[in-house]
Amino acid sequence: MNNNERSEFARLLTAVNTLYRVDTSDFQLDVFWTALSAYDFGQVKRAFNTHVADPDNGRFAPKLADMTRILHGTHGDRAAMAWGKVLDAMRLVGAYQDVAFDDPAIHAAIEDAGGWPKLCRSKVDELGYVQTAFCKSHRAYTGRGTFPYPSLCHGDRSPDWEYEKKGLPLPTPVLIGDPARVAQVMAGGAAGGKTAISFQSVQALLPVARRRFFTTTTVGAMARGARCRPASSGSRRRVRVARSSACSTRLVFSARTTSPLIWA
């Protein structure tokens, strides 16, 4: 709806409240207008008629939650419909092509499931579990409102840099759902995924007051609990050795001295 339809919307809300002998306040009008202005006036009018005719909820004056449930569905309804859309894409598109949906929560839930190729290759007897996990993630993201998500669900293909290296255009993703909404979802997503990951040195992460001294030595040159002594003193101190299987060095930390350590 646009601002020109606000007066017509106000008359509609007032007429509906009159059925329930409820006054329409300016605050109620502002709240309903802000929440429902994203929909067409015809959709909103049909939603009010649906509420009035509802044998259970229709006994009471419409609340904003009732209108949202009718127009947009509950979180569980949306998750179930999203899973159906994903199943169609799995069957008709497959794991080798990039896909983009018209719901950002679908992108985030697919990444939580391990990515588009892994989801497409789920075994038939595992689909029940996969559906439960997907719908749970989808409801969680929908309940948050705003959240980071990947702009695309990448298929099992060569990485982008190989296409750029050979001067080839990137594959065109398959759009699932409303194309205009898909374009908005792609524009608002992150190219590198929904989780920001950065690599920094340990020295940069630790506060200055805590990193008194660090040194490294080759693997095999020392053992856990080895003794060392400061270069400027004859006393011997025991230091903690942090092992790392990802590199060929070990990190040594001494919290009581700032002088170099010499292994005994």
Backbone torsions as a table, in degrees:
resi	resn	phi	psi	omega
1	MET	NA	151.3	176.4
2	ASN	-111.7	174.4	-175.2
3	ASN	-62.3	-26.2	179.2
4	ASN	-67.6	-20.5	-179.0
5	GLU	-96.1	3.8	-177.9
6	ARG	-63.1	-43.4	-179.3
7	SER	-64.2	-40.2	177.9
8	GLU	-66.1	-37.5	176.3
9	PHE	-65.4	-39.3	178.7
10	ALA	-62.9	-40.2	177.7
11	ARG	-65.3	-38.4	178.4
12	LEU	-63.9	-47.9	-179.7
13	LEU	-62.8	-40.6	179.0
14	THR	-64.3	-40.9	179.8
15	ALA	-64.9	-40.6	179.3
16	VAL	-66.3	-43.5	179.5
17	ASN	-64.1	-31.3	179.0
18	THR	-62.7	-33.8	177.7
19	LEU	-60.2	-31.0	-177.7
20	TYR	-103.1	9.9	179.2
21	ARG	57.1	46.2	179.4
22	VAL	-120.8	135.4	177.4
23	ASP	-78.6	150.1	178.3
24	THR	-103.0	116.1	179.9
25	SER	-92.9	161.7	177.1
26	ASP	-63.4	-35.8	178.9
27	PHE	-63.8	-44.7	178.4
28	GLN	-62.4	-40.9	179.3
29	LEU	-62.5	-43.5	-179.7
30	ASP	-64.4	-42.1	-178.3
31	VAL	-66.5	-46.5	179.9
32	PHE	-64.4	-40.5	-179.0
33	TRP	-65.7	-43.3	-179.6
34	THR	-62.3	-40.5	-176.3
35	ALA	-79.1	-31.1	-172.6
36	LEU	-105.3	-1.9	-177.0
37	SER	-67.3	-16.8	178.5
38	ALA	-73.6	-13.5	-178.8
39	TYR	-100.9	160.9	175.3
40	ASP	-70.9	153.1	-179.7
41	PHE	-62.2	-37.3	178.0
42	GLY	-62.3	-39.4	178.0
43	GLN	-64.1	-43.4	-179.3
44	VAL	-64.5	-42.0	-180.0
45	LYS	-63.6	-41.7	177.3
46	ARG	-65.3	-34.4	178.6
47	ALA	-66.0	-40.3	176.4
48	PHE	-63.8	-42.8	178.6
49	ASN	-63.3	-38.5	178.3
50	THR	-64.0	-40.7	179.3
51	HIS	-65.7	-43.9	-178.7
52	VAL	-61.7	-36.3	-178.0
53	ALA	-84.2	-7.5	-179.0
54	ASP	-68.4	124.7	-177.2
55	PRO	-69.2	-19.5	179.9
56	ASP	-99.2	-66.5	-176.6
57	ASN	-74.9	-19.9	-177.8
58	GLY	-70.2	-6.3	177.6
59	ARG	-74.6	-14.4	-176.8
60	PHE	-121.3	159.6	178.9
61	ALA	-61.1	144.0	-177.1
62	PRO	-67.0	135.2	172.9
63	LYS	-104.4	164.1	-178.8
64	LEU	-61.8	-34.5	178.3
65	ALA	-63.2	-35.2	177.7
66	ASP	-65.0	-42.5	179.9
67	MET	-66.0	-41.0	179.8
68	THR	-65.1	-39.6	178.9
69	ARG	-63.7	-41.1	-178.9
70	ILE	-70.6	-42.6	-175.6
71	LEU	-78.6	-38.2	-171.1
72	HIS	-117.2	-14.7	-177.9
73	GLY	83.1	163.7	175.6
74	THR	-77.7	170.7	177.9
75	HIS	-60.7	-37.7	178.1
76	GLY	-67.4	-40.3	177.5
77	ASP	-62.1	-44.0	-178.3
78	ARG	-66.1	-37.9	179.0
79	ALA	-65.8	-40.3	179.5
80	ALA	-65.4	-42.0	178.6
81	MET	-68.5	-35.1	177.7
82	ALA	-65.2	-39.8	178.8
83	TRP	-64.3	-38.8	176.1
84	GLY	-62.2	-38.5	178.1
85	LYS	-66.2	-39.6	178.7
86	VAL	-66.3	-40.9	178.5
87	LEU	-61.0	-42.1	177.6
88	ASP	-61.2	-42.3	-179.9
89	ALA	-67.6	-37.3	177.4
90	MET	-62.1	-39.1	-177.1
91	ARG	-78.6	-38.2	-172.3
92	LEU	-95.3	-24.3	-176.8
93	VAL	-105.3	-53.6	179.3
94	GLY	95.1	-178.9	-170.6
95	ALA	-86.0	-11.4	-170.8
96	TYR	-93.6	-5.8	-179.1
97	GLN	-115.4	148.6	174.4
98	ASP	-71.7	142.8	178.5
99	VAL	-131.1	152.5	175.6
100	ALA	-137.6	131.0	-177.4
101	PHE	-104.2	168.5	179.1
102	ASP	-93.2	17.4	179.6
103	ASP	-136.4	115.5	-178.5
104	PRO	-63.8	-27.4	178.7
105	ALA	-65.3	-28.6	176.3
106	ILE	-65.9	-43.1	178.3
107	HIS	-59.4	-46.3	-178.2
108	ALA	-66.3	-40.9	-179.2
109	ALA	-67.9	-36.0	178.0
110	ILE	-65.7	-40.6	178.0
111	GLU	-65.8	-37.5	175.9
112	ASP	-63.7	-28.9	-179.9
113	ALA	-80.3	-1.3	178.5
114	GLY	110.3	0.4	179.1
115	GLY	106.6	163.7	-176.3
116	TRP	-63.1	-46.7	179.6
117	PRO	-60.0	-42.5	-179.1
118	LYS	-66.0	-39.0	179.5
119	LEU	-64.4	-40.6	-180.0
120	CYS	-66.7	-26.6	-177.1
121	ARG	-95.9	16.2	176.5
122	SER	-65.1	140.6	178.6
123	LYS	-72.9	154.1	-176.7
124	VAL	-60.0	-41.2	-178.0
125	ASP	-74.8	-5.9	177.5
126	GLU	-100.7	-5.6	-173.8
127	LEU	-63.8	-31.9	178.4
128	GLY	-62.8	-45.6	177.9
129	TYR	-66.9	-42.1	179.8
130	VAL	-62.3	-41.1	178.8
131	GLN	-62.8	-44.3	179.9
132	THR	-61.2	-45.3	179.8
133	ALA	-65.9	-40.8	179.3
134	PHE	-63.1	-48.7	-178.1
135	CYS	-64.4	-35.4	177.4
136	LYS	-64.4	-44.6	177.9
137	SER	-65.2	-41.8	-179.0
138	HIS	-61.6	-43.9	178.6
139	ARG	-63.5	-37.6	179.8
140	ALA	-64.7	-44.7	-179.9
141	TYR	-69.3	-39.7	179.5
142	THR	-63.3	-37.4	179.0
143	GLY	-67.9	-24.7	-180.0
144	ARG	-77.7	-25.6	-179.7
145	GLY	87.9	-70.8	178.1
146	THR	-116.4	138.9	-176.6
147	PHE	-163.8	155.2	176.1
148	PRO	-75.3	146.1	179.9
149	TYR	-155.6	155.5	178.5
150	PRO	-74.4	145.9	-178.7
151	SER	-71.5	-25.6	-179.4
152	LEU	-137.1	153.2	168.1
153	CYS	-100.4	101.1	-172.3
154	HIS	-73.7	137.3	177.1
155	GLY	-84.4	179.8	-179.1
156	ASP	-83.5	81.3	-177.4
157	ARG	-137.6	179.0	178.1
158	SER	-66.4	149.9	179.8
159	PRO	-67.3	163.8	-175.8
160	ASP	-60.5	-36.1	-174.3
161	TRP	-65.7	-26.8	177.7
162	GLU	-69.9	-38.5	176.2
163	TYR	-64.7	-43.6	-179.2
164	GLU	-66.0	-36.5	180.0
165	LYS	-64.0	-36.5	-179.3
166	LYS	-92.1	1.9	179.3
167	GLY	72.1	26.3	-179.0
168	LEU	-100.3	147.6	176.3
169	PRO	-71.2	150.8	178.4
170	LEU	-69.7	148.7	178.7
171	PRO	-59.8	142.6	178.0
172	THR	-79.1	126.1	-179.8
173	PRO	-70.4	154.7	176.0
174	VAL	-88.1	126.3	-177.1
175	LEU	-91.8	125.4	-177.8
176	ILE	-111.4	113.3	179.4
177	GLY	107.5	-155.8	-179.0
178	ASP	-67.8	118.7	-176.1
179	PRO	-59.4	-38.2	180.0
180	ALA	-65.4	-41.8	178.6
181	ARG	-69.1	-36.8	177.2
182	VAL	-60.6	-41.5	178.9
183	ALA	-61.9	-38.8	177.6
184	GLN	-66.1	-40.5	179.7
185	VAL	-64.3	-43.0	179.8
186	MET	-65.3	-37.9	-179.8
187	ALA	-68.6	-30.1	-178.3
188	GLY	-91.0	-5.5	-178.1
189	GLY	-88.4	168.1	179.6
190	ALA	-95.3	136.4	-177.8
191	ALA	-69.4	-31.0	-176.3
192	GLY	-94.9	7.1	-178.5
193	GLY	110.7	173.4	-174.9
194	LYS	-84.2	-18.5	-178.4
195	THR	-105.8	122.2	178.9
196	ALA	-78.8	123.9	-178.8
197	ILE	-125.6	129.2	178.1
198	SER	-134.2	154.9	-179.1
199	PHE	-117.1	123.0	179.0
200	GLN	-134.9	158.7	178.4
201	SER	-74.0	157.6	178.8
202	VAL	-62.7	-38.5	-179.3
203	GLN	-61.5	-34.8	-178.7
204	ALA	-74.3	-28.1	-177.4
205	LEU	-82.9	-34.6	-177.4
206	LEU	-80.0	145.1	176.1
207	PRO	-61.8	153.4	-178.2
208	VAL	-61.3	-36.9	-177.7
209	ALA	-66.1	-23.5	-176.1
210	ARG	-93.4	-24.6	-178.8
211	ARG	-95.3	79.4	178.4
212	ARG	-68.6	-45.5	-179.8
213	PHE	-158.7	136.5	174.6
214	PHE	-130.7	145.6	172.7
215	THR	-150.7	159.3	178.2
216	THR	-126.2	154.3	177.2
217	THR	-146.8	161.5	-175.7
218	THR	-70.7	153.2	179.1
219	VAL	-64.6	137.0	-179.7
220	GLY	95.8	-12.4	-179.3
221	ALA	-83.3	-14.8	-179.8
222	MET	-148.7	163.8	179.8
223	ALA	-125.1	161.0	-179.4
224	ARG	-60.0	133.5	179.8
225	GLY	79.2	13.6	179.7
226	ALA	-65.6	154.0	-179.4
227	ARG	-93.1	148.0	176.8
228	CYS	-144.0	166.3	178.7
229	ARG	-138.8	145.3	176.5
230	PRO	-64.2	149.4	-178.0
231	ALA	-65.9	-27.9	-175.9
232	SER	-94.9	3.4	-177.1
233	SER	-140.3	153.5	178.7
234	GLY	-88.9	-8.0	-179.2
235	SER	-70.7	154.4	-179.0
236	ARG	-112.4	138.3	-179.5
237	ARG	-127.4	150.1	174.7
238	ARG	-98.2	130.2	-178.8
239	VAL	-119.5	162.1	179.7
240	ARG	-92.6	134.1	-179.8
241	VAL	-109.3	122.9	177.9
242	ALA	-94.2	116.5	-179.6
243	ARG	-83.3	149.7	176.2
244	SER	-142.5	126.0	179.4
245	SER	-86.2	-9.4	-175.8
246	ALA	-89.6	-8.3	-179.5
247	CYS	-144.1	173.9	-175.4
248	SER	-98.4	19.1	179.8
249	THR	-129.5	162.8	175.3
250	ARG	-122.9	146.7	-176.8
251	LEU	-99.4	128.0	-177.3
252	VAL	-113.3	133.4	-176.1
253	PHE	-130.0	127.5	175.2
254	SER	-119.9	119.1	-175.4
255	ALA	-88.7	-5.4	-173.7
256	ARG	-115.1	0.2	-179.2
257	THR	-147.0	150.4	177.4
258	THR	-111.0	2.5	179.3
259	SER	-86.7	156.4	179.6
260	PRO	-58.7	149.4	179.5
261	LEU	-102.1	137.2	177.2
262	ILE	-118.3	123.2	-177.1
263	TRP	-74.4	135.9	-179.0
264	ALA	-79.4	NA	NA
